[in-house]
Amino acid sequence: MDLQSQTNQDSLAERAKDKAAEFGQKAQDLTLRAQENLHDAASRAADKASELGHKAQENLQGLADKAGEKADGALQAAGQKLSDAGATLWEKAPSSGPLAGALSSAAATLESGGEYLADRKISDLSQDASDLIRKHPVESVFLGALAGLLIGATLAKVSGGRRG
């Protein structure tokens, strides 16, 4: 082999080596860009999911607020009806006789209970019930047991005593 052939082979080998290094660098660049694009896409997807989660939470909160407003309106309407029933009882109750005192007391209870409900929200009633239970825990347990017995007896009567 002559010197010129050897030089040409060395030159070809050097160029092949340079091209291989160039291709290797391009492959690294492409891999790096692909990783960056993947990271960006994942970040955008996470941002979008978070945004959708916040919107869903806002929508649910809006629905809960509307339901609360409806419940409060129903509570106020029920309170007004109780007050009206108390006022009607006052008007129609006898002023004397054996039932006069009991009917007057019932009318006053209906009116004050109606006013209480008409002036409250559902959340207020929940807090009032919690406070009452804390102040009178034993009585609350007995009242709950009595209510359970009455409901059970009523359900048994309605179902004709059938089980299962």
C-alpha positions as CSV (number, residue, x, y, z in Angstrom):
1,M,0.0,0.0,0.0
2,D,1.4,3.3,-0.9
3,L,1.5,6.5,1.1
4,Q,-1.3,8.2,-0.8
5,S,-3.7,5.3,-0.3
6,Q,-2.9,5.2,3.3
7,T,-3.6,9.0,3.6
8,N,-6.9,8.6,1.7
9,Q,-7.9,5.8,4.1
10,D,-6.9,7.9,7.1
11,S,-8.8,10.8,5.7
12,L,-11.9,8.7,5.1
13,A,-11.7,7.2,8.5
14,E,-11.3,10.7,10.0
15,R,-14.4,12.0,8.1
16,A,-16.4,8.9,9.1
17,K,-15.4,9.5,12.7
18,D,-16.4,13.2,12.4
19,K,-19.7,12.2,10.8
20,A,-20.4,9.7,13.5
21,A,-19.6,12.3,16.2
22,E,-21.9,14.8,14.4
23,F,-24.7,12.2,14.2
24,G,-24.2,11.4,17.9
25,Q,-24.4,15.0,18.8
26,K,-27.6,15.4,16.7
27,A,-29.1,12.4,18.4
28,Q,-28.3,13.9,21.8
29,D,-29.8,17.2,20.7
30,L,-33.0,15.4,19.4
31,T,-33.2,13.4,22.7
32,L,-32.8,16.6,24.7
33,R,-35.5,18.4,22.7
34,A,-37.8,15.4,23.0
35,Q,-37.4,15.4,26.7
36,E,-38.0,19.2,26.9
37,N,-41.2,18.8,24.8
38,L,-42.4,15.9,26.9
39,H,-41.8,17.9,30.1
40,D,-43.6,20.9,28.6
41,A,-46.5,18.8,27.5
42,A,-46.7,17.1,31.0
43,S,-46.6,20.5,32.6
44,R,-49.4,21.9,30.4
45,A,-51.5,18.8,31.1
46,A,-51.0,19.2,34.8
47,D,-51.9,22.9,34.6
48,K,-55.0,22.0,32.6
49,A,-56.0,19.3,35.1
50,S,-55.5,21.7,38.0
51,E,-57.6,24.3,36.2
52,L,-60.4,21.8,35.5
53,G,-60.3,20.7,39.2
54,H,-60.6,24.3,40.4
55,K,-63.6,24.9,38.0
56,A,-65.3,21.7,39.2
57,Q,-64.7,22.8,42.8
58,E,-66.2,26.2,42.1
59,N,-69.2,24.6,40.3
60,L,-69.8,22.3,43.2
61,Q,-69.5,25.1,45.7
62,G,-72.1,27.1,43.7
63,L,-74.5,24.2,43.7
64,A,-74.0,23.7,47.4
65,D,-74.7,27.4,48.0
66,K,-77.8,27.3,45.9
67,A,-79.0,24.2,47.8
68,G,-78.3,26.0,51.0
69,E,-80.3,29.0,49.9
70,K,-83.2,26.8,48.9
71,A,-83.1,25.0,52.3
72,D,-83.0,28.3,54.1
73,G,-85.9,29.6,52.1
74,A,-87.9,26.5,52.9
75,L,-87.0,26.8,56.6
76,Q,-88.2,30.5,56.6
77,A,-91.4,29.5,54.8
78,A,-92.0,26.8,57.4
79,G,-91.3,29.2,60.2
80,Q,-93.8,31.7,58.7
81,K,-96.5,29.0,58.5
82,L,-96.0,28.1,62.1
83,S,-96.2,31.7,63.1
84,D,-99.4,32.1,61.1
85,A,-100.8,28.9,62.7
86,G,-100.0,30.4,66.1
87,A,-101.7,33.7,65.2
88,T,-104.8,31.8,63.9
89,L,-104.9,29.8,67.1
90,W,-104.8,33.0,69.2
91,E,-107.7,34.4,67.2
92,K,-109.9,31.3,67.5
93,A,-109.0,30.1,71.0
94,P,-111.6,30.7,73.7
95,S,-110.6,33.4,76.1
96,S,-111.9,31.4,79.1
97,G,-112.7,27.9,80.0
98,P,-110.7,24.7,80.6
99,L,-108.8,24.8,77.2
100,A,-108.1,28.5,77.1
101,G,-104.8,28.3,79.0
102,A,-103.5,25.3,77.0
103,L,-104.5,26.8,73.7
104,S,-102.9,30.1,74.6
105,S,-99.7,28.3,75.5
106,A,-99.8,26.3,72.3
107,A,-100.4,29.5,70.3
108,A,-97.5,31.3,71.9
109,T,-95.2,28.2,71.4
110,L,-96.2,28.1,67.7
111,E,-95.6,31.8,67.2
112,S,-92.2,31.9,68.9
113,G,-91.1,28.6,67.2
114,G,-92.2,30.0,63.9
115,E,-90.3,33.3,64.4
116,Y,-87.2,31.4,65.5
117,L,-87.3,29.3,62.3
118,A,-88.1,32.2,60.1
119,D,-85.1,34.2,61.4
120,R,-82.6,31.3,61.1
121,K,-80.6,29.5,58.5
122,I,-80.0,25.7,58.4
123,S,-76.4,26.3,59.6
124,D,-77.7,28.2,62.6
125,L,-80.0,25.3,63.5
126,S,-77.2,22.9,63.3
127,Q,-75.0,25.0,65.6
128,D,-78.0,25.6,68.0
129,A,-78.6,21.8,68.2
130,S,-74.9,21.2,68.8
131,D,-74.9,23.7,71.6
132,L,-78.0,22.2,73.2
133,I,-76.6,18.7,73.1
134,R,-73.4,20.0,74.7
135,K,-75.4,21.7,77.5
136,H,-77.7,18.7,78.1
137,P,-76.0,15.5,77.0
138,V,-78.0,13.1,79.2
139,E,-81.3,14.5,78.2
140,S,-80.2,14.5,74.5
141,V,-79.4,10.8,74.7
142,F,-82.7,10.0,76.3
143,L,-84.5,12.1,73.7
144,G,-82.7,10.4,70.9
145,A,-83.6,7.0,72.3
146,L,-87.2,8.0,72.7
147,A,-87.3,9.3,69.1
148,G,-85.8,6.0,67.9
149,L,-88.4,4.0,69.8
150,L,-91.2,6.1,68.4
151,I,-89.9,5.9,64.9
152,G,-89.4,2.1,65.2
153,A,-92.9,1.6,66.6
154,T,-94.3,3.7,63.8
155,L,-92.4,1.8,61.1
156,A,-93.5,-1.5,62.7
157,K,-97.1,-0.4,62.7
158,V,-96.9,0.9,59.1
159,S,-95.3,-2.3,57.8
160,G,-97.8,-4.4,59.7
161,G,-95.2,-6.0,61.9
162,R,-93.5,-7.8,59.0
163,R,-89.8,-8.4,59.0
164,G,-87.3,-8.7,56.2
